[in-house]
């Protein structure tokens, strides 16, 4: 089964503190109303983890909880799959994850985490999309390195030129820094 993740919202981007998706308890079930953009794995997922506030008065990332929603579920709808640079959407089988908008009205969900246990995560702003970008950066770096060893100029590979070496070193350093931020967020 494929899983999906939803954090980004139309008016807040990836700022978890701006979450407007709201969940409330109805008997012993949670009901969720709201929308997300850029839902990783979107409509093809069998189960989704989404973020929602459980206290409309709370500020910042307080009262943000994770919820599990099974797909399909009444009240759940999806927008079109997005075309993404580096993550081309090819029909009928995508070459990478699909991403789409998501909305729900009175959708039933299960609580996955309580406020506090996930607050460090939301404050750090981590997202599977960020991790995917690190993977894309790694692929771009490897392609640049390969090209610099194949491309000849003045009778030698351009990787022998200091200016190209500086660019490749900067790429590698920034990629390592991004990887560290994904695996070991500050805080």
N, C-alpha and C positions, 0 to 999 in steps of 0.2 A: 504494500500500500504506500502511496506517495503522500507526504505531508506538505502542508502549506503554512506560511507565516504571514501575518498581517499587522503592521505597525503604522505605516505612512498613511496620513489622512489628507484630504484635499486642502484644508485651510491651515494645517500645521506642519506639513512635510513630515520629516522623521523626528520632529521635536515631540517626544512622548508627553511632555508636560502640556502640550496643546491638544491632547486627545479629547475628542467630543463623543466618540462612540461610548454609549452608556449601557450598563448592565444593572438589572435590579432583580431582586429575589421575588418570586411569585410562588408561594407555598414552599416546596422543596426543590424547585427548579429555578435556574437563572434564565432571564429573558434579555436579549441584546437587541439594541437598535443603533444603527450607525452605518458608516461606510469607510472603506479603506481604498487607497490607490496602490498600485504596484504590488499586488498580492503575489508573492513568490509561489509558483506552482498552481496558483489560481484554481480554475474550474476542474482541473484533472486530479486534484487531491481527494483522497478519501477521508482525510481528517485535517482540520485546520487549527492552528493556535493563533488567537487574535488577542489584542490588548483592548481593554475597555475600563472606563472609570466606574467605580461603584458609589462614588459620592460626588455629586455635581458641584458641591461647594469647595471641594479640595483643590488646592493649587499645586502647580508643578507636577511632579510625578507621583505625588501622594495619591493613594487610593486607586492606583492603576493595578489591575490584575490581569492575569492570563486566563483565557477561556478556551476550551476545546469544543469545536463544532464539527459534527459529522456531516459529510456531503454525500448524498443530497439531504437537505433538511428544509422543511417548510419555512418560507420567509427569506430564504437565501437566494441572491441573484448575482450574476457576474456580468461585467462589461466585456468589451472586445479584448482580445490578446494584443498586447503592445509589441511593436517592432522595436528591437533594442540593438544598439550598436555593439558589436562583439558577441551578441547572443541572438543571432538571427533566428527568426521564427519561420521555419520551413514547413510547408504542408505536404503530406499529412503528419509527418513526424518532425517535431522540433529538434534542432541540434543542441539545445540547452533548455534551461527552465523557461516555462511560460510565465508570463506576468500579465495580470489584468486587474481592473477595478472590481470592487466587491461591495455589496450592500446587503443589509438585512433589516427586516421589520418583524419584530416579535419572534425572533429566532431563538429556539431553546438551546442552551449550552451547559457544559459542565465546568465548574471552577477548576483551573489547573494550578494556580498559585495564589497565595494571599498577599495582600499588600505588605510590603516590607521584605518578603523573601525575594521579590523580583525588583525592588526599587533600585538597587545598585546597578542592575543590568540596564534598566530604562534610563537611569541618569547617565550611564556611560554611552548610551546611544548606539549600542551594537545592533547589527542587523545582518541577516543572511546575505542581503544584497551587497553589503560592504565586504564580506568574506568572498563573495563571488567576484567582486571587482579586484581583489587581490589575486585571484586565480587568473583573471583576464590580464592583469598587469604582468604576471609571471610569463604568460604566453607571449605577450608583446615583447618583453625583455629577451626571451629565448629566440624569437624571430629576429630581433635587431642584432643580437650576438651572432647568430648564424649568418645573417646577411653581411655583417661587417667582416666575417672571415672569408666569404665567397667573393665579394666585390673587390675588384682589382683597380688600383689607381697608381700610376707611376711605377708599374711593375711589382706591386706588392699589395696584400690585402689591406683594406682601409683600417682594419683593427690595429695595424701597426702605428697609426698616427695618434699622437697624444690627444688631440682634440676629440677624436672618436672614443678613445679610452676614457677620457673624462666624462663624456656623456653616458657611456655604459656604466661607469662606476657610480655616477649620480642616480641612474635608474635602479641599480642594484641596491644602493643605500636606501632610497625612498621606498622600494618594495619591501625590504626588510623591516623598515620602520612601520609601514602599514600592516605587515603581517603581525608584528609584535602588538600593535594596538588592537587587532582583532582577537588574538589569543590571550592577551593580558591587558584588558582595558584599565585605564587609570581609575583609582578610587579604591 
